[in-house]
Amino acid sequence: MKSHIQNRMLRSAIAAMTIATSAGAFAESLVQEIIDARQETQIWTTYALSPYLRANDLQVSARNGTVILTGNVEEDVNKDLAGAIAMGVGGVKHVDNQIVIAADYVAPVPGVEHPYGGFVDDATTTAAIRSKLQWSKGTEGLSTSVSTHRGKVTLTGKADTQAGKDIATKLAMNTRGVYSVDNQLVVERKLPASEEENASRTASAVADSWITTKVRSTLMYSSNVNAKDIKINTDKGVVTLSGKVSSGVERALAIELAENIRGVKSVVYSDLAI
């Protein structure tokens, strides 16, 4: 009897271990499926946000740390970009890049619905233009609403002067991702400010750190200035630009953009080389 009970207990223990092992394997498999799905989603989202990849018919499959990419692109640089993005996702150990380079490949024509990546581009453009209009001394006093759709910017509201309206157009047009600007600002001249208001405005000094940040951001947002090679320093409202630019046109634009920031007294650019 004792032996029978012992055998029964042994069989029960073995059965319990088998069930536990099976449950553990199932749980492990489920966790891996979740990881695979997360990696695919992250890669897909990044492709959707990229202006170089979103129009291509790319497929992504992730399994146990390996990602397989298939589809078609026009240039090898796009294939390399897709592979680099996939490899940069956490947990990915290997990328099997099977994307085909086809010079005659024609990307699918987008439907009427605006793609998600396009919404992100437009929202970024709108935010950049709003910021530039707020920071610019030439657009001070503007009451402006900015909207962007597929790279077309519309400005509505009021401007104190025609010069302010023109500057708004220039700032918007010089922003990355902008293809056209429809400036609908209405010029309405305000009454001259009183001496007290002018004195108060002059007395309120703008912090040098704020000016440096806004100059850097404005150059970064510009479609015609490469800000990464330009160093910016501000001392008592005097901005110093140094580093390198690719042309005289880029140099002149960088100087003009810096001069146009609110609080800037002057710009020193002798060390900004071509």
URCORJO-V795656 format. One record per helix or strand of 2 or more residues. SS is the DSSP state (helix for helix, strand for strand). FROM is the first residue (numbers start at 1). LEN is the number of residues. Records with the same first field share a line. If there is no record, write none. Layout:
BEGIN
SS->FROM-LEN ; FROM-LEN
END
This chain:
BEGIN
helix->2-48 ; 76-12 ; 116-20 ; 137-3 ; 162-12 ; 195-9 ; 208-14 ; 227-3 ; 248-12
strand->59-5 ; 66-5 ; 72-2 ; 94-4 ; 100-2 ; 143-7 ; 152-8 ; 180-4 ; 186-2 ; 230-6 ; 238-7 ; 266-8
END
